[in-house]
Amino acid sequence: MVFKGYARPDGSVGVRNTVLVMSVADCSEPVARRIAEGIDGALPVTQYYGCIPGTMVANTLIGVGENPNVAAVLLVGMGCEGMPPAPLAEKIGQTGKPVEFLTVQEAGGTLKAVAKGKKIVQDMVSQVSRLERQEFDVGRLIVGVKCGGSDTTSGLAGNPAVGVFADLLVDAGGSVIMMEPIEAVGAEEPLAKRAISEEVRQKILKMIGNEEKRWSVPGAQMEFMCKGNVDGGLSTIEEKSLGAIHKSGSRPIRGVLQNTDRLLEKVPPGGGLYLQDGTHMEPHTMTFMAAAGAQIVVFVTGCGGAFGHAVSPLVKVTGNPETFQKMPDDIDLNAGTVMTGQESMESVGQRILDEVVAVASGKKTRGEELGYFNFNVYRRDPRLESLLGLTV
């Protein structure tokens, strides 16, 4: 099975040809947005932790810039931030893709910075638009799997169908990433039993145990359930977790990818299933997966969801046939046919794989058609990590 993607200078393969206008801090975001405005193929992104956000945020932005879906990057700074654009540009530039940076203060203010930035981005778009898609084996794909707005159909149909897809992709030589440490609480043992080694088993248990500690502080609530979860028939975090982990399939877990103040771990070559430490929040999770190398994310929802991602296209799947009927403009694939007895789990899993391959070859997702290009960065509070005795 093959898809048509873009060859990158570092040997990776992109499924989109995006030029990112990346503001290194939220103070320069308005300028980045004005630079990207009106230029097809350019998207603005930023982070919202101020101008001294820490290494974890820097690692994430660098990883996102290195993602193979990104063809070129213009980094934008104000000029006085504690995380200047130049070091990030240097690191991203090691991939061989076009990378430049500017600061508003050095450019002489907003209008001059916007004019200069637009010229750079237009030249980048012109350059990368000459690239043509080539055929690659499906084993070159890295796909993240995530769920949110879960209901009972997520654990019964949506997530298991995505699990079938995950097995198919891994068996074809591809890679799958699953994140959501808090939604693995209560499902630690089933996950740990799938570890390829004792070392990986211990990392799985540590990741979930650390997240449980973070939710044990006064004012936090371990049994967090959104309104949609409760209305959809879920009652406990353990019940939610046991349904959520089905989207990882059944193949051995090869490792736990970290994103901390010390390092950002990317998906290593060779394919396989990986867990990723991080958060349960949807847009933040997708950015983490993109930073680790995911070209596409498959998202399972029971209640429905209206969003996308700026770097990694989001294929939305629902196991609830009523949700698919109500929100056909937002959902890419109906796995509710399992609930109605019209289709087997294996058949839906194959359909998901076929859809992922089509999206990898250029088909737009529902979110892309609607112009949804969410982007959020997550950072752990180092003070809380230290107080809880967790490694930062």
SULTADA-V461280 format. One record per pair of residues at least 6 apart in sequence whose C-alpha atoms are under 7 Angstrom apart, sorted by sequence separation. I is the first residue (numbers start at 1). J is the second residue. If there is no record, write none. Layout:
BEGIN
((I	J) (I	J))
END
This chain:
BEGIN
((7	13) (23	29) (36	42) (93	99) (104	110) (107	113) (169	175) (170	176) (195	201) (215	221) (216	222) (234	240) (258	264) (259	265) (279	285) (308	314) (318	324) (337	343) (338	344) (359	365) (385	391) (6	13) (7	14) (36	43) (77	84) (215	222) (258	265) (324	331) (338	345) (385	392) (5	13) (6	14) (36	44) (65	73) (77	85) (257	265) (5	14) (6	15) (23	32) (76	85) (104	113) (192	201) (257	266) (5	15) (22	32) (75	85) (89	99) (166	176) (324	334) (382	392) (21	32) (33	44) (89	100) (32	44) (89	101) (192	204) (192	205) (223	236) (224	237) (321	334) (335	348) (75	89) (223	237) (317	331) (21	36) (86	101) (297	312) (299	314) (316	331) (317	332) (318	333) (319	334) (321	336) (85	101) (296	312) (297	313) (298	314) (299	315) (300	316) (301	317) (302	318) (316	332) (317	333) (318	334) (319	335) (320	336) (321	337) (29	46) (188	205) (257	274) (295	312) (296	313) (297	314) (298	315) (299	316) (300	317) (301	318) (302	319) (315	332) (316	333) (317	334) (318	335) (319	336) (254	272) (256	274) (257	275) (258	276) (259	277) (294	312) (296	314) (297	315) (298	316) (299	317) (300	318) (302	320) (317	335) (318	336) (254	273) (255	274) (256	275) (257	276) (258	277) (259	278) (304	323) (26	46) (253	273) (254	274) (255	275) (256	276) (257	277) (303	323) (21	42) (25	46) (26	47) (252	273) (253	274) (256	277) (290	311) (302	323) (19	41) (20	42) (21	43) (22	44) (23	45) (24	46) (25	47) (26	48) (251	273) (290	312) (18	41) (19	42) (20	43) (21	44) (22	45) (23	46) (24	47) (25	48) (185	208) (18	42) (19	43) (20	44) (21	45) (22	46) (26	50) (79	103) (184	208) (306	330) (25	50) (72	97) (73	98) (74	99) (75	100) (76	101) (77	102) (78	103) (79	104) (267	292) (305	330) (25	51) (62	88) (66	92) (71	97) (72	98) (73	99) (74	100) (75	101) (76	102) (77	103) (78	104) (79	105) (181	207) (182	208) (266	292) (267	293) (65	92) (72	99) (73	100) (74	101) (75	102) (76	103) (77	104) (78	105) (79	106) (181	208) (265	292) (266	293) (52	81) (62	91) (66	95) (182	211) (51	81) (52	82) (62	92) (181	211) (182	212) (51	82) (52	83) (51	83) (142	174) (143	175) (144	176) (145	177) (146	178) (139	172) (141	174) (142	175) (143	176) (144	177) (145	178) (146	179) (332	365) (138	172) (139	173) (140	174) (141	175) (142	176) (143	177) (144	178) (332	366) (139	174) (331	366) (138	174) (330	366) (329	366) (330	367) (32	76) (74	121) (28	76) (28	77) (20	70) (28	78) (315	365) (18	69) (19	70) (22	73) (24	75) (27	78) (187	238) (314	365) (17	69) (18	70) (19	71) (20	72) (21	73) (22	74) (23	75) (24	76) (25	77) (72	124) (186	238) (204	256) (313	365) (16	69) (17	70) (18	71) (19	72) (20	73) (21	74) (22	75) (23	76) (24	77) (185	238) (203	256) (314	367) (14	68) (15	69) (16	70) (17	71) (19	73) (20	74) (21	75) (22	76) (23	77) (183	237) (187	241) (13	68) (14	69) (186	241) (187	242) (200	255) (12	68) (185	241) (196	252) (71	128) (183	240) (184	241) (195	252) (196	253) (183	241) (194	252) (195	253) (196	254) (194	253) (195	254) (308	367) (8	68) (307	367) (308	368) (24	85) (183	244) (184	245) (309	372) (310	373) (308	372) (309	373) (310	374) (307	372) (308	373) (309	374) (310	375) (308	374) (309	375) (307	374) (178	248) (207	277) (228	303) (151	228) (150	228) (151	229) (31	110) (35	114) (149	228) (150	229) (34	114) (149	229) (152	232) (151	232) (152	233) (35	117) (36	118) (151	233) (152	234) (166	248) (167	249) (31	114) (35	118) (151	234) (163	246) (166	249) (167	250) (41	125) (159	243) (163	247) (167	251) (10	95) (159	244) (162	247) (163	248) (164	249) (9	95) (10	96) (160	246) (163	249) (9	96) (159	246) (160	247) (9	97) (155	243) (159	247) (287	375) (154	243) (155	244) (287	376) (287	377) (283	374) (283	375) (284	376) (283	376) (284	377) (284	378) (175	271) (176	272) (177	273) (178	274) (179	275) (181	277) (147	244) (173	270) (174	271) (175	272) (176	273) (177	274) (178	275) (179	276) (181	278) (173	271) (174	272) (175	273) (176	274) (177	275) (178	276) (179	277) (180	278) (181	279) (182	280) (177	276) (179	278) (180	279) (180	280) (170	271) (145	247) (170	272) (170	273) (19	125) (6	132) (6	133) (5	133) (6	134) (4	133) (5	134) (4	134) (5	135) (4	135) (5	136) (261	392) (3	135) (4	136) (260	392) (2	135) (3	136) (2	136) (3	137) (2	137) (3	138) (1	137) (2	138) (1	138) (159	300) (158	300) (144	289) (154	300) (154	301) (154	302) (153	302) (144	294) (142	293) (143	294) (150	301) (151	302) (142	294) (143	295) (144	296) (145	297) (146	298) (147	299) (148	300) (149	301) (150	302) (151	303) (142	295) (143	296) (144	297) (145	298) (146	299) (147	300) (148	301) (149	302) (150	303) (141	295) (142	296) (143	297) (144	298) (145	299) (146	300) (147	301) (149	303) (149	304) (158	317) (158	318) (158	319) (157	319) (154	319) (153	319) (153	320) (158	335) (157	335) (157	336) (157	338) (157	339) (164	346) (161	345) (165	349) (161	346) (164	349) (165	350) (161	348) (162	349) (165	352) (161	349) (165	353) (56	259) (56	260) (56	261) (59	264) (55	261) (67	290) (67	291) (64	290) (67	293) (69	295) (64	291) (60	288) (63	291) (63	292) (60	291) (70	311) (69	311) (43	310) (15	295) (14	295) (57	377) (57	379) (56	379) (47	376) (45	375) (47	377) (15	360) (15	361) (15	362) (3	357) (5	360) (4	360) (5	361) (3	360) (4	361) (3	361))
END
